[in-house]
Amino acid sequence: MKRIRSTRLPLFERIPVRWRIAVTTAGLTLVILVCFALVLGNVVGNRIRGDFREELRSAARTLAAETRVSVDPIAGIEADTPNLSAFALPEDAQIKVLNQAGQQVAWTNHAARLGPPQAGISQIGELSVATEPITRSDSLPAYVQYGRPDSGVNDTIARLWFFLGAGVIGGTVLALLAGLAVADRAMRPIKSLTNLARQITSTRDPSKRIPEPVADDEVGELARTMDGMLQALDEARSEREQSLERQREFVADASHELRTPLTSIHANLELLQAEGVGSEDDRQAVDSALSSTKRMSGLVSDLLLLARADAGRRAATKGLDLAAIAAGALEEVQPLAGTSRIESRLEGQLPLEGNPDELHRLVRNLLENAIRHTPEKTTVELTARRDGDEALLEVLDDGPGIPADMEDDVFDRFVRGEGPADTAAGGGSGLGLAIVRAVAEAHGGTVSAGRSTYGGARFSVRLPLQRVPAPEPKDSGSAAQKL
């Protein structure tokens, strides 16, 4: 089976769906809030700055309207103004009155920092300075400078941007939490569908039903569709099981019914072969028919054994020694080895509960499989030993081994490995190793295939050993009384 290589998904697609929905919602909310904050911050900030500049101009105009500059013969140029200190104090402002020549006529403390008069509003350091001309008819041409620090305005605008930023962050976090809550609520039915599908996958039971969805939305439609799919799968499984059961019954019945006529045919052919009647061609025909009958009888026996295993019918069991069964199968297969050499390592007794005929067939099939699928002069090794609470039976060889992609498939039915090392290519039925697995599982064991230490094939069968009850301790006191 070819494995599909999974491509690495982008990071965003590896995030759970509920988080993707929440992050997308929060991202859109962030973009909207940032755009809104930028527009609002600029509009409000410009408005605050505009109001501040308008206040400067209004204060400068008021002073210019209330100030008169005249020439006194004794005192010289003098300015008639309101109380500049009182006028400047509420706003922490600085005021200066200059004549047309630029000479200071009246001023407040530190008013020298206001600089030369300039039309409109100018920025002198941290002060915003508004200059207005005095246009009264009873006054000499002069100017009024009114300056105020803009730190208060900047602080107000900074607080505005801070609150806007906090609002953007808070709105984004709230959108993320709301998105998670909505997504979790929306994904809850899908999560229950996923859990149900996971249960069906683990139990392989499509008879489970999906609860009727409460909402008639896309998720509800998905639930109804999956429930219909499960019903169809359950019906298909029931039909398939019924079909397989009928096939098993047919194979079992046919195999059982064929054994009697095949046995009769086999006996008659053996009788004809023993008597040696007829011509040479007749005797060859009898030999050929007898050989075919033997193969057919073996195939029928194999099919009957597999049919019984599929139906869960266990043959009669009794206590036996697996090492003795393996030795008997080895003695039977030895004449078929040809140029191959079979070695055995059977360690002690391996008591277990089983059917001797089936276990004999298991060992024989493994040995015949090793001889069949290895070249000449190959060494086949049969071992049987105790491994904890299990009996471990292995057949190893130093042949070409099993292809890497067939180690899990060799125990399937009608799978035959043919190639240059197959000494009987095309002659097998493909049921030998399937019978090995069926017999092992019927006895509560397992079977596996792999590579041996010699580089060839290795087939391992593990069967549970029979527990021998511990001897009861002798009552020394009672024995003494008897003596």
BATITOR-832097 format. One line per field, with one value per residue (C-alpha): residue number from 0; residue in one letter; y negated, z, x. Coordinates in steps of 0.2 Angstrom, whole numbers. Example, Ala and Ser with C-alpha at 12.3 -4.5 7.8 and 13.67 -1.06 7.14 Angstrom:
<pts>
num <- [0 | 1]
residuo <- [A | S]
py <- [22 | 5]
pz <- [39 | 36]
px <- [62 | 68]
</pts>
This chain:
<pts>
num <- [0 | 1 | 2 | 3 | 4 | 5 | 6 | 7 | 8 | 9 | 10 | 11 | 12 | 13 | 14 | 15 | 16 | 17 | 18 | 19 | 20 | 21 | 22 | 23 | 24 | 25 | 26 | 27 | 28 | 29 | 30 | 31 | 32 | 33 | 34 | 35 | 36 | 37 | 38 | 39 | 40 | 41 | 42 | 43 | 44 | 45 | 46 | 47 | 48 | 49 | 50 | 51 | 52 | 53 | 54 | 55 | 56 | 57 | 58 | 59 | 60 | 61 | 62 | 63 | 64 | 65 | 66 | 67 | 68 | 69 | 70 | 71 | 72 | 73 | 74 | 75 | 76 | 77 | 78 | 79 | 80 | 81 | 82 | 83 | 84 | 85 | 86 | 87 | 88 | 89 | 90 | 91 | 92 | 93 | 94 | 95 | 96 | 97 | 98 | 99 | 100 | 101 | 102 | 103 | 104 | 105 | 106 | 107 | 108 | 109 | 110 | 111 | 112 | 113 | 114 | 115 | 116 | 117 | 118 | 119 | 120 | 121 | 122 | 123 | 124 | 125 | 126 | 127 | 128 | 129 | 130 | 131 | 132 | 133 | 134 | 135 | 136 | 137 | 138 | 139 | 140 | 141 | 142 | 143 | 144 | 145 | 146 | 147 | 148 | 149 | 150 | 151 | 152 | 153 | 154 | 155 | 156 | 157 | 158 | 159 | 160 | 161 | 162 | 163 | 164 | 165 | 166 | 167 | 168 | 169 | 170 | 171 | 172 | 173 | 174 | 175 | 176 | 177 | 178 | 179 | 180 | 181 | 182 | 183 | 184 | 185 | 186 | 187 | 188 | 189 | 190 | 191 | 192 | 193 | 194 | 195 | 196 | 197 | 198 | 199 | 200 | 201 | 202 | 203 | 204 | 205 | 206 | 207 | 208 | 209 | 210 | 211 | 212 | 213 | 214 | 215 | 216 | 217 | 218 | 219 | 220 | 221 | 222 | 223 | 224 | 225 | 226 | 227 | 228 | 229 | 230 | 231 | 232 | 233 | 234 | 235 | 236 | 237 | 238 | 239 | 240 | 241 | 242 | 243 | 244 | 245 | 246 | 247 | 248 | 249 | 250 | 251 | 252 | 253 | 254 | 255 | 256 | 257 | 258 | 259 | 260 | 261 | 262 | 263 | 264 | 265 | 266 | 267 | 268 | 269 | 270 | 271 | 272 | 273 | 274 | 275 | 276 | 277 | 278 | 279 | 280 | 281 | 282 | 283 | 284 | 285 | 286 | 287 | 288 | 289 | 290 | 291 | 292 | 293 | 294 | 295 | 296 | 297 | 298 | 299 | 300 | 301 | 302 | 303 | 304 | 305 | 306 | 307 | 308 | 309 | 310 | 311 | 312 | 313 | 314 | 315 | 316 | 317 | 318 | 319 | 320 | 321 | 322 | 323 | 324 | 325 | 326 | 327 | 328 | 329 | 330 | 331 | 332 | 333 | 334 | 335 | 336 | 337 | 338 | 339 | 340 | 341 | 342 | 343 | 344 | 345 | 346 | 347 | 348 | 349 | 350 | 351 | 352 | 353 | 354 | 355 | 356 | 357 | 358 | 359 | 360 | 361 | 362 | 363 | 364 | 365 | 366 | 367 | 368 | 369 | 370 | 371 | 372 | 373 | 374 | 375 | 376 | 377 | 378 | 379 | 380 | 381 | 382 | 383 | 384 | 385 | 386 | 387 | 388 | 389 | 390 | 391 | 392 | 393 | 394 | 395 | 396 | 397 | 398 | 399 | 400 | 401 | 402 | 403 | 404 | 405 | 406 | 407 | 408 | 409 | 410 | 411 | 412 | 413 | 414 | 415 | 416 | 417 | 418 | 419 | 420 | 421 | 422 | 423 | 424 | 425 | 426 | 427 | 428 | 429 | 430 | 431 | 432 | 433 | 434 | 435 | 436 | 437 | 438 | 439 | 440 | 441 | 442 | 443 | 444 | 445 | 446 | 447 | 448 | 449 | 450 | 451 | 452 | 453 | 454 | 455 | 456 | 457 | 458 | 459 | 460 | 461 | 462 | 463 | 464 | 465 | 466 | 467 | 468 | 469 | 470 | 471 | 472 | 473 | 474 | 475 | 476 | 477 | 478 | 479 | 480 | 481 | 482]
residuo <- [M | K | R | I | R | S | T | R | L | P | L | F | E | R | I | P | V | R | W | R | I | A | V | T | T | A | G | L | T | L | V | I | L | V | C | F | A | L | V | L | G | N | V | V | G | N | R | I | R | G | D | F | R | E | E | L | R | S | A | A | R | T | L | A | A | E | T | R | V | S | V | D | P | I | A | G | I | E | A | D | T | P | N | L | S | A | F | A | L | P | E | D | A | Q | I | K | V | L | N | Q | A | G | Q | Q | V | A | W | T | N | H | A | A | R | L | G | P | P | Q | A | G | I | S | Q | I | G | E | L | S | V | A | T | E | P | I | T | R | S | D | S | L | P | A | Y | V | Q | Y | G | R | P | D | S | G | V | N | D | T | I | A | R | L | W | F | F | L | G | A | G | V | I | G | G | T | V | L | A | L | L | A | G | L | A | V | A | D | R | A | M | R | P | I | K | S | L | T | N | L | A | R | Q | I | T | S | T | R | D | P | S | K | R | I | P | E | P | V | A | D | D | E | V | G | E | L | A | R | T | M | D | G | M | L | Q | A | L | D | E | A | R | S | E | R | E | Q | S | L | E | R | Q | R | E | F | V | A | D | A | S | H | E | L | R | T | P | L | T | S | I | H | A | N | L | E | L | L | Q | A | E | G | V | G | S | E | D | D | R | Q | A | V | D | S | A | L | S | S | T | K | R | M | S | G | L | V | S | D | L | L | L | L | A | R | A | D | A | G | R | R | A | A | T | K | G | L | D | L | A | A | I | A | A | G | A | L | E | E | V | Q | P | L | A | G | T | S | R | I | E | S | R | L | E | G | Q | L | P | L | E | G | N | P | D | E | L | H | R | L | V | R | N | L | L | E | N | A | I | R | H | T | P | E | K | T | T | V | E | L | T | A | R | R | D | G | D | E | A | L | L | E | V | L | D | D | G | P | G | I | P | A | D | M | E | D | D | V | F | D | R | F | V | R | G | E | G | P | A | D | T | A | A | G | G | G | S | G | L | G | L | A | I | V | R | A | V | A | E | A | H | G | G | T | V | S | A | G | R | S | T | Y | G | G | A | R | F | S | V | R | L | P | L | Q | R | V | P | A | P | E | P | K | D | S | G | S | A | A | Q | K | L]
py <- [0 | -17 | -30 | -47 | -60 | -74 | -92 | -104 | -116 | -134 | -139 | -147 | -132 | -121 | -132 | -125 | -131 | -140 | -150 | -154 | -161 | -171 | -177 | -182 | -191 | -200 | -205 | -213 | -222 | -228 | -235 | -244 | -251 | -257 | -266 | -273 | -278 | -287 | -297 | -301 | -306 | -317 | -325 | -328 | -333 | -346 | -352 | -354 | -363 | -374 | -379 | -383 | -394 | -403 | -406 | -414 | -425 | -430 | -435 | -445 | -454 | -458 | -466 | -475 | -482 | -488 | -495 | -513 | -519 | -537 | -550 | -559 | -575 | -571 | -552 | -548 | -533 | -525 | -512 | -512 | -494 | -483 | -474 | -463 | -452 | -449 | -446 | -433 | -424 | -413 | -405 | -407 | -418 | -431 | -448 | -461 | -478 | -485 | -501 | -502 | -503 | -487 | -494 | -487 | -498 | -486 | -468 | -454 | -444 | -434 | -442 | -445 | -427 | -431 | -436 | -449 | -452 | -441 | -441 | -427 | -414 | -409 | -395 | -402 | -387 | -379 | -395 | -398 | -417 | -427 | -445 | -457 | -476 | -490 | -499 | -511 | -528 | -536 | -526 | -526 | -511 | -496 | -478 | -466 | -449 | -436 | -419 | -403 | -387 | -373 | -359 | -357 | -355 | -342 | -333 | -333 | -326 | -313 | -307 | -306 | -295 | -284 | -282 | -278 | -265 | -257 | -257 | -248 | -235 | -232 | -231 | -218 | -208 | -208 | -203 | -189 | -182 | -185 | -176 | -161 | -160 | -161 | -149 | -137 | -137 | -134 | -120 | -111 | -101 | -97 | -92 | -80 | -73 | -71 | -61 | -50 | -47 | -43 | -31 | -22 | -22 | -13 | -1 | 1 | 1 | -10 | -6 | -21 | -35 | -54 | -63 | -74 | -92 | -106 | -119 | -118 | -126 | -120 | -110 | -101 | -97 | -90 | -79 | -73 | -69 | -59 | -50 | -44 | -39 | -29 | -20 | -16 | -9 | 1 | 8 | 12 | 20 | 31 | 36 | 40 | 50 | 60 | 63 | 68 | 79 | 88 | 90 | 97 | 109 | 114 | 117 | 127 | 137 | 140 | 145 | 157 | 164 | 166 | 175 | 191 | 194 | 188 | 201 | 214 | 209 | 209 | 226 | 234 | 226 | 233 | 250 | 249 | 243 | 258 | 271 | 263 | 269 | 263 | 256 | 244 | 229 | 235 | 236 | 218 | 211 | 219 | 212 | 195 | 196 | 201 | 186 | 174 | 182 | 180 | 161 | 159 | 168 | 156 | 141 | 146 | 150 | 132 | 124 | 133 | 128 | 110 | 111 | 117 | 104 | 90 | 97 | 98 | 116 | 124 | 142 | 153 | 149 | 158 | 157 | 159 | 156 | 143 | 149 | 167 | 160 | 150 | 166 | 176 | 163 | 162 | 180 | 180 | 166 | 172 | 183 | 168 | 157 | 163 | 154 | 142 | 146 | 144 | 142 | 142 | 135 | 141 | 136 | 147 | 150 | 136 | 141 | 132 | 135 | 137 | 148 | 159 | 161 | 142 | 138 | 152 | 144 | 127 | 133 | 143 | 128 | 117 | 130 | 134 | 115 | 113 | 127 | 121 | 103 | 105 | 111 | 128 | 132 | 119 | 122 | 121 | 120 | 126 | 120 | 122 | 114 | 106 | 87 | 82 | 88 | 92 | 105 | 98 | 108 | 101 | 107 | 98 | 100 | 91 | 89 | 73 | 68 | 59 | 43 | 28 | 24 | 41 | 45 | 40 | 48 | 66 | 72 | 67 | 80 | 84 | 74 | 83 | 77 | 83 | 79 | 87 | 95 | 103 | 121 | 125 | 109 | 110 | 126 | 119 | 114 | 98 | 105 | 112 | 97 | 91 | 108 | 105 | 88 | 96 | 110 | 98 | 87 | 101 | 106 | 89 | 85 | 74 | 75 | 63 | 63 | 54 | 56 | 69 | 67 | 76 | 64 | 75 | 76 | 79 | 84 | 84 | 91 | 88 | 99 | 97 | 112 | 122 | 117 | 132 | 130 | 129 | 145 | 143 | 142 | 158 | 157 | 163 | 163 | 175 | 186 | 187 | 192 | 206 | 213]
pz <- [0 | -5 | 9 | 4 | 9 | 19 | 14 | 28 | 30 | 33 | 52 | 51 | 44 | 58 | 71 | 77 | 68 | 84 | 86 | 67 | 68 | 84 | 77 | 61 | 70 | 82 | 67 | 57 | 73 | 76 | 58 | 60 | 77 | 72 | 57 | 67 | 81 | 68 | 60 | 77 | 85 | 70 | 70 | 88 | 90 | 76 | 84 | 101 | 93 | 83 | 98 | 107 | 93 | 92 | 111 | 108 | 94 | 104 | 119 | 108 | 100 | 117 | 123 | 107 | 108 | 126 | 124 | 119 | 116 | 117 | 119 | 135 | 134 | 150 | 151 | 133 | 125 | 137 | 135 | 143 | 146 | 158 | 172 | 161 | 176 | 181 | 163 | 160 | 177 | 174 | 158 | 164 | 149 | 144 | 137 | 128 | 120 | 107 | 97 | 79 | 81 | 91 | 107 | 123 | 130 | 142 | 147 | 160 | 168 | 155 | 141 | 132 | 127 | 115 | 101 | 88 | 82 | 68 | 60 | 65 | 77 | 79 | 89 | 100 | 110 | 120 | 118 | 105 | 102 | 94 | 88 | 85 | 79 | 89 | 77 | 89 | 82 | 98 | 98 | 90 | 79 | 90 | 93 | 106 | 109 | 119 | 122 | 131 | 133 | 123 | 135 | 141 | 124 | 120 | 136 | 132 | 114 | 122 | 134 | 119 | 110 | 125 | 128 | 109 | 110 | 126 | 117 | 102 | 112 | 124 | 109 | 100 | 116 | 119 | 100 | 102 | 118 | 110 | 94 | 105 | 114 | 98 | 89 | 103 | 104 | 85 | 85 | 100 | 89 | 77 | 92 | 97 | 79 | 80 | 96 | 89 | 74 | 84 | 94 | 78 | 72 | 88 | 89 | 71 | 75 | 63 | 72 | 83 | 79 | 80 | 91 | 82 | 80 | 89 | 77 | 59 | 52 | 42 | 57 | 59 | 41 | 43 | 58 | 48 | 33 | 44 | 52 | 35 | 30 | 46 | 43 | 25 | 32 | 45 | 32 | 20 | 35 | 39 | 21 | 20 | 36 | 30 | 13 | 21 | 33 | 18 | 10 | 25 | 27 | 9 | 10 | 26 | 19 | 2 | 10 | 22 | 8 | -4 | 9 | 8 | -11 | -12 | 2 | -8 | -25 | -16 | -9 | -26 | -35 | -22 | -24 | -43 | -40 | -29 | -40 | -55 | -67 | -85 | -97 | -94 | -100 | -88 | -73 | -77 | -78 | -61 | -54 | -61 | -54 | -37 | -36 | -41 | -28 | -15 | -19 | -20 | -3 | 5 | -3 | 4 | 21 | 21 | 16 | 29 | 43 | 38 | 37 | 54 | 60 | 52 | 60 | 77 | 79 | 89 | 87 | 102 | 112 | 125 | 134 | 123 | 121 | 107 | 106 | 103 | 89 | 81 | 81 | 73 | 59 | 56 | 54 | 41 | 31 | 31 | 16 | 6 | 10 | -5 | -5 | 9 | 27 | 42 | 59 | 75 | 92 | 103 | 121 | 134 | 136 | 131 | 138 | 132 | 128 | 109 | 95 | 90 | 71 | 69 | 78 | 67 | 52 | 58 | 60 | 44 | 34 | 41 | 36 | 19 | 16 | 20 | 9 | -5 | -6 | -4 | -16 | -15 | -1 | 10 | 29 | 38 | 57 | 68 | 86 | 100 | 117 | 132 | 133 | 149 | 150 | 131 | 119 | 105 | 89 | 75 | 58 | 50 | 34 | 26 | 9 | 0 | 14 | 13 | 2 | 14 | 7 | 10 | 28 | 33 | 18 | 18 | 30 | 19 | 9 | -8 | -7 | -16 | -17 | -33 | -39 | -44 | -26 | -27 | -30 | -33 | -42 | -46 | -36 | -20 | -16 | -6 | 10 | 20 | 30 | 31 | 40 | 51 | 57 | 59 | 70 | 80 | 84 | 87 | 101 | 108 | 100 | 87 | 72 | 64 | 50 | 48 | 43 | 52 | 59 | 44 | 32 | 26 | 32 | 50 | 55 | 74 | 83 | 101 | 110 | 129 | 139 | 150 | 168 | 179 | 197 | 211 | 222 | 238 | 253 | 264 | 282 | 292 | 308 | 300 | 293 | 311 | 318 | 305 | 309]
px <- [0 | 7 | 8 | 2 | 15 | 6 | 11 | 15 | 1 | 3 | 3 | -14 | -22 | -14 | -24 | -40 | -56 | -63 | -47 | -46 | -64 | -60 | -43 | -52 | -66 | -53 | -42 | -57 | -62 | -45 | -43 | -60 | -56 | -39 | -46 | -60 | -47 | -36 | -50 | -58 | -41 | -36 | -53 | -54 | -35 | -37 | -53 | -44 | -29 | -41 | -51 | -34 | -28 | -45 | -44 | -27 | -34 | -49 | -39 | -27 | -41 | -49 | -33 | -30 | -48 | -45 | -27 | -23 | -5 | -2 | 13 | 15 | 26 | 34 | 33 | 35 | 26 | 14 | 0 | -17 | -21 | -31 | -22 | -11 | -6 | -24 | -28 | -14 | -15 | -30 | -22 | -4 | -2 | 12 | 7 | 17 | 12 | 24 | 24 | 26 | 45 | 45 | 48 | 40 | 27 | 19 | 22 | 21 | 35 | 45 | 36 | 53 | 52 | 38 | 49 | 47 | 29 | 22 | 6 | -6 | 0 | 18 | 27 | 40 | 47 | 33 | 23 | 10 | 9 | -5 | -1 | -15 | -13 | -21 | -32 | -41 | -43 | -37 | -21 | -4 | -1 | 5 | 4 | -2 | 6 | -3 | 6 | 1 | 10 | 3 | 8 | -10 | -16 | -3 | -7 | -26 | -22 | -10 | -24 | -36 | -24 | -21 | -40 | -42 | -28 | -35 | -52 | -45 | -36 | -51 | -62 | -51 | -49 | -68 | -70 | -58 | -67 | -84 | -77 | -71 | -88 | -98 | -86 | -86 | -105 | -106 | -93 | -100 | -112 | -98 | -87 | -100 | -101 | -82 | -83 | -96 | -86 | -71 | -81 | -87 | -69 | -63 | -78 | -81 | -100 | -110 | -126 | -124 | -136 | -133 | -145 | -158 | -151 | -160 | -156 | -161 | -145 | -129 | -123 | -140 | -140 | -123 | -129 | -144 | -132 | -120 | -134 | -141 | -123 | -122 | -138 | -132 | -116 | -125 | -136 | -122 | -112 | -127 | -129 | -111 | -110 | -125 | -117 | -101 | -110 | -119 | -102 | -95 | -109 | -108 | -89 | -91 | -105 | -97 | -81 | -89 | -100 | -85 | -74 | -84 | -84 | -66 | -61 | -71 | -62 | -45 | -48 | -53 | -39 | -27 | -34 | -32 | -14 | -11 | -18 | -9 | -22 | -23 | -11 | 3 | -7 | -21 | -9 | -2 | -20 | -23 | -7 | -12 | -29 | -23 | -11 | -25 | -37 | -24 | -22 | -40 | -43 | -29 | -38 | -55 | -47 | -40 | -56 | -65 | -53 | -54 | -73 | -74 | -62 | -72 | -88 | -79 | -81 | -66 | -61 | -60 | -44 | -34 | -18 | -3 | 16 | 20 | 38 | 32 | 19 | 33 | 45 | 31 | 28 | 47 | 48 | 34 | 41 | 59 | 57 | 51 | 66 | 76 | 93 | 88 | 93 | 81 | 88 | 78 | 80 | 66 | 69 | 60 | 41 | 29 | 12 | -3 | -22 | -25 | -30 | -16 | -21 | -23 | -6 | 2 | -5 | 2 | 20 | 19 | 13 | 27 | 40 | 33 | 32 | 51 | 56 | 44 | 50 | 69 | 82 | 91 | 103 | 95 | 95 | 79 | 78 | 64 | 64 | 52 | 55 | 47 | 46 | 38 | 20 | 20 | 27 | 37 | 38 | 49 | 54 | 69 | 79 | 94 | 85 | 80 | 67 | 51 | 48 | 47 | 30 | 23 | 26 | 9 | 0 | 8 | -5 | -20 | -29 | -24 | -8 | 7 | 24 | 32 | 49 | 66 | 68 | 51 | 54 | 36 | 30 | 12 | 9 | 2 | -16 | -11 | -20 | -5 | 0 | -19 | -21 | -6 | -14 | -32 | -25 | -14 | -28 | -40 | -28 | -27 | -10 | -2 | 8 | 21 | 33 | 50 | 68 | 79 | 96 | 102 | 95 | 80 | 62 | 57 | 39 | 35 | 20 | 16 | 4 | -1 | 6 | -5 | -3 | 2 | -6 | 7 | 8 | -1 | 11 | 11 | 4 | 19 | 8 | -5 | 9 | 16 | 0 | -2 | 15]
</pts>
